[in-house]
Amino acid sequence: MLNLTGKIAVVTGGGSGIGLAIAKQLVSEGARVVITGRRQEVLDEAAALVGEGAVGIVADVRKAASLEALYTEVRQRFGKIDVLVANAGGGSHAPLGQITEVQIDEQLSTNIKGVVLTLQGALSLLGPGSSVVIIGSTASIDPGPTMSIYGGTKAAVRNMVRSWVAELKGSGIRINILSPGPTNTDSLREAFGENAEQGLAFLKDKSPLGRIGEPEEIASAVVFLASDASSYINGVELFADGGASQS
């Protein structure tokens, strides 16, 4: 057990998939969790699934004013943040020659700008002993065809964290990246569209473990990085992908 009793956590993009699994495990370890997203009805449903100890607050990570409103409410309700999970992100796939300006702007805005604004806005609520976990992707080192922009944004996050670790020296704030491989979520299936079964079969065959990950497995790694059990781990990118990116 990784005891997070009394800890206050914020999980962006926590309404479904990996974010929801993270919120559930944080609460199961004793934390109180703020789940954010852009639709209140989705957040209300997610908070009900997580159970007592979770609350949903609307926030758009692409907009500084929206995050400012979120953190003002967090300060008023809880006074601090012990665990910040920057999970909100997304990607759209297209080969070179077919990448649209909209695809570029959306991915840069959410995956890079959103991470910067999420952490920057939370700094005054974070203190010694707090942990920031940014959800990356194995695409940061192994993007594969059609994923150049998405992979580029995730590689950018790694370099930003390297800089931030140095800048936050002496603050007692730890920042790490948890980079999942293919994970059994609705968004993964939607990305494959009508070729979902073939796509999943390909990913399973690529994995040394012969399968893709489950959201709960990713969440377990995040909770470890959020807890004092990882108190001397800072500035790493931890890959949770069954070894697929190394094969």
C-alpha positions as semicolon CSV with decimal commas, in nm:
position;residue;x (nm);y (nm);z (nm)
1;M;0,000;0,000;0,000
2;L;0,119;0,351;-0,086
3;N;-0,034;0,570;0,181
4;L;-0,160;0,902;0,047
5;T;-0,389;0,981;0,340
6;G;-0,438;1,354;0,374
7;K;-0,291;1,432;0,032
8;I;-0,469;1,661;-0,212
9;A;-0,439;1,559;-0,577
10;V;-0,540;1,723;-0,905
11;V;-0,577;1,507;-1,217
12;T;-0,632;1,687;-1,546
13;G;-0,827;1,500;-1,811
14;G;-0,957;1,271;-1,539
15;G;-1,304;1,205;-1,677
16;S;-1,225;0,880;-1,857
17;G;-0,959;0,629;-1,954
18;I;-0,620;0,648;-1,788
19;G;-0,706;0,970;-1,602
20;L;-1,011;0,813;-1,442
21;A;-0,811;0,504;-1,341
22;I;-0,548;0,730;-1,183
23;A;-0,814;0,919;-0,986
24;K;-0,962;0,592;-0,859
25;Q;-0,629;0,461;-0,734
26;L;-0,533;0,790;-0,572
27;V;-0,858;0,787;-0,376
28;S;-0,812;0,421;-0,287
29;E;-0,480;0,517;-0,128
30;G;-0,643;0,788;0,083
31;A;-0,603;1,102;-0,127
32;R;-0,872;1,357;-0,200
33;V;-0,883;1,414;-0,574
34;V;-0,993;1,699;-0,798
35;I;-1,075;1,570;-1,146
36;T;-1,071;1,824;-1,429
37;G;-1,201;1,824;-1,783
38;R;-1,403;2,039;-2,017
39;R;-1,754;1,895;-1,956
40;Q;-1,917;1,907;-1,615
41;E;-2,156;1,619;-1,685
42;V;-1,864;1,388;-1,766
43;L;-1,681;1,499;-1,453
44;D;-1,989;1,440;-1,238
45;E;-2,019;1,085;-1,371
46;A;-1,647;1,024;-1,316
47;A;-1,657;1,159;-0,961
48;A;-1,950;0,930;-0,885
49;L;-1,751;0,632;-1,015
50;V;-1,446;0,728;-0,810
51;G;-1,661;0,773;-0,502
52;E;-1,624;0,977;-0,188
53;G;-1,309;1,182;-0,194
54;A;-1,342;1,302;-0,554
55;V;-1,483;1,622;-0,699
56;G;-1,505;1,735;-1,061
57;I;-1,418;2,091;-1,161
58;V;-1,430;2,215;-1,519
59;A;-1,100;2,342;-1,659
60;D;-0,945;2,372;-2,004
61;V;-0,568;2,321;-1,985
62;R;-0,521;2,520;-2,306
63;K;-0,643;2,839;-2,138
64;A;-0,453;3,012;-1,857
65;A;-0,765;3,188;-1,729
66;S;-0,952;2,859;-1,698
67;L;-0,667;2,706;-1,498
68;E;-0,645;3,016;-1,281
69;A;-1,011;2,971;-1,190
70;L;-0,948;2,603;-1,114
71;Y;-0,655;2,672;-0,885
72;T;-0,840;2,953;-0,709
73;E;-1,115;2,704;-0,622
74;V;-0,862;2,441;-0,516
75;R;-0,693;2,695;-0,289
76;Q;-1,024;2,793;-0,132
77;R;-1,135;2,433;-0,075
78;F;-0,809;2,259;0,011
79;G;-0,534;2,518;0,048
80;K;-0,266;2,314;-0,131
81;I;-0,178;2,053;-0,392
82;D;0,036;1,756;-0,293
83;V;0,002;1,560;-0,617
84;L;-0,045;1,711;-0,962
85;V;-0,107;1,471;-1,251
86;A;-0,092;1,644;-1,590
87;N;-0,283;1,380;-1,784
88;A;-0,485;1,586;-2,032
89;G;-0,362;1,532;-2,385
90;G;-0,446;1,387;-2,718
91;G;-0,332;1,309;-3,066
92;S;-0,448;1,273;-3,423
93;H;-0,255;1,067;-3,675
94;A;-0,165;1,155;-4,032
95;P;0,129;1,082;-4,263
96;L;0,363;1,352;-4,389
97;G;0,189;1,532;-4,673
98;Q;-0,152;1,499;-4,511
99;I;-0,094;1,669;-4,174
100;T;-0,333;1,961;-4,135
101;E;-0,270;2,292;-3,962
102;V;-0,559;2,217;-3,728
103;Q;-0,397;1,888;-3,622
104;I;-0,068;2,064;-3,552
105;D;-0,228;2,345;-3,352
106;E;-0,451;2,115;-3,145
107;Q;-0,169;1,882;-3,042
108;L;0,080;2,158;-2,964
109;S;-0,185;2,348;-2,768
110;T;-0,293;2,056;-2,551
111;N;0,020;1,846;-2,518
112;I;0,280;2,120;-2,479
113;K;0,109;2,449;-2,395
114;G;-0,141;2,267;-2,171
115;V;0,133;2,098;-1,970
116;V;0,322;2,425;-1,924
117;L;0,013;2,613;-1,809
118;T;-0,101;2,328;-1,583
119;L;0,226;2,319;-1,390
120;Q;0,295;2,690;-1,397
121;G;-0,047;2,775;-1,259
122;A;-0,011;2,523;-0,976
123;L;0,333;2,634;-0,852
124;S;0,204;2,850;-0,569
125;L;0,001;2,555;-0,435
126;L;0,285;2,304;-0,454
127;G;0,540;2,279;-0,175
128;P;0,821;2,066;-0,036
129;G;0,736;1,698;-0,070
130;S;0,484;1,749;-0,349
131;S;0,496;1,538;-0,663
132;V;0,416;1,627;-1,022
133;V;0,354;1,341;-1,264
134;I;0,319;1,425;-1,632
135;I;0,161;1,163;-1,855
136;G;0,380;1,122;-2,160
137;S;0,385;0,843;-2,415
138;T;0,626;0,588;-2,556
139;A;0,575;0,787;-2,876
140;S;0,838;1,022;-2,731
141;I;1,102;0,770;-2,843
142;D;0,908;0,540;-3,078
143;P;0,632;0,736;-3,253
144;G;0,583;0,510;-3,551
145;P;0,432;0,611;-3,885
146;T;0,165;0,885;-3,889
147;M;0,245;0,992;-3,530
148;S;0,517;1,250;-3,596
149;I;0,342;1,549;-3,441
150;Y;0,213;1,357;-3,141
151;G;0,553;1,198;-3,080
152;G;0,719;1,536;-3,118
153;T;0,499;1,690;-2,850
154;K;0,579;1,408;-2,608
155;A;0,953;1,439;-2,674
156;A;0,919;1,811;-2,605
157;V;0,766;1,735;-2,265
158;R;1,073;1,529;-2,173
159;N;1,304;1,819;-2,249
160;M;1,083;2,067;-2,063
161;V;1,096;1,845;-1,753
162;R;1,476;1,828;-1,772
163;S;1,484;2,208;-1,758
164;W;1,219;2,239;-1,487
165;V;1,396;1,993;-1,256
166;A;1,698;2,224;-1,258
167;E;1,487;2,536;-1,217
168;L;1,302;2,392;-0,915
169;K;1,621;2,290;-0,735
170;G;1,577;2,341;-0,362
171;S;1,196;2,366;-0,376
172;G;1,134;2,006;-0,271
173;I;0,898;1,960;-0,568
174;R;0,959;1,645;-0,772
175;I;0,862;1,615;-1,140
176;N;0,855;1,286;-1,330
177;I;0,705;1,159;-1,653
178;L;0,506;0,837;-1,680
179;S;0,494;0,727;-2,044
180;P;0,239;0,454;-2,119
181;G;0,250;0,227;-2,418
182;P;-0,073;0,120;-2,590
183;T;-0,343;0,095;-2,325
184;N;-0,688;-0,060;-2,337
185;T;-0,901;0,254;-2,352
186;D;-1,188;0,373;-2,568
187;S;-0,964;0,644;-2,714
188;L;-0,716;0,384;-2,842
189;R;-0,994;0,191;-3,014
190;E;-1,139;0,510;-3,159
191;A;-0,797;0,602;-3,298
192;F;-0,798;0,282;-3,505
193;G;-1,157;0,337;-3,617
194;E;-1,297;0,050;-3,820
195;N;-0,958;-0,123;-3,806
196;A;-0,958;-0,149;-3,428
197;E;-0,925;-0,525;-3,403
198;Q;-0,641;-0,543;-3,652
199;G;-0,465;-0,253;-3,480
200;L;-0,494;-0,411;-3,138
201;A;-0,365;-0,741;-3,274
202;F;-0,059;-0,564;-3,417
203;L;0,014;-0,394;-3,084
204;K;-0,024;-0,719;-2,890
205;D;0,215;-0,894;-3,128
206;K;0,472;-0,616;-3,087
207;S;0,470;-0,644;-2,708
208;P;0,721;-0,879;-2,538
209;L;0,442;-0,953;-2,288
210;G;0,199;-1,038;-2,567
211;R;-0,065;-0,785;-2,468
212;I;-0,140;-0,415;-2,428
213;G;-0,168;-0,243;-2,090
214;E;-0,470;-0,183;-1,874
215;P;-0,551;0,165;-1,737
216;E;-0,516;0,032;-1,381
217;E;-0,157;-0,074;-1,452
218;I;-0,068;0,275;-1,569
219;A;-0,244;0,420;-1,266
220;S;-0,040;0,202;-1,030
221;A;0,283;0,342;-1,172
222;V;0,152;0,697;-1,140
223;V;0,052;0,644;-0,778
224;F;0,403;0,511;-0,704
225;L;0,559;0,827;-0,852
226;A;0,309;1,039;-0,658
227;S;0,391;0,874;-0,326
228;D;0,678;0,906;-0,081
229;A;0,790;0,557;-0,192
230;S;0,954;0,736;-0,487
231;S;1,092;1,024;-0,278
232;Y;1,439;1,007;-0,441
233;I;1,311;0,973;-0,798
234;N;1,312;1,303;-0,983
235;G;1,333;1,397;-1,349
236;V;1,285;1,049;-1,496
237;E;1,072;0,925;-1,782
238;L;0,933;0,590;-1,672
239;F;0,803;0,373;-1,955
240;A;0,507;0,151;-1,873
241;D;0,469;-0,045;-2,194
242;G;0,561;-0,406;-2,126
243;G;0,895;-0,350;-2,297
244;A;0,746;-0,282;-2,641
245;S;0,946;0,035;-2,704
246;Q;1,270;-0,147;-2,632
247;S;1,210;-0,438;-2,867
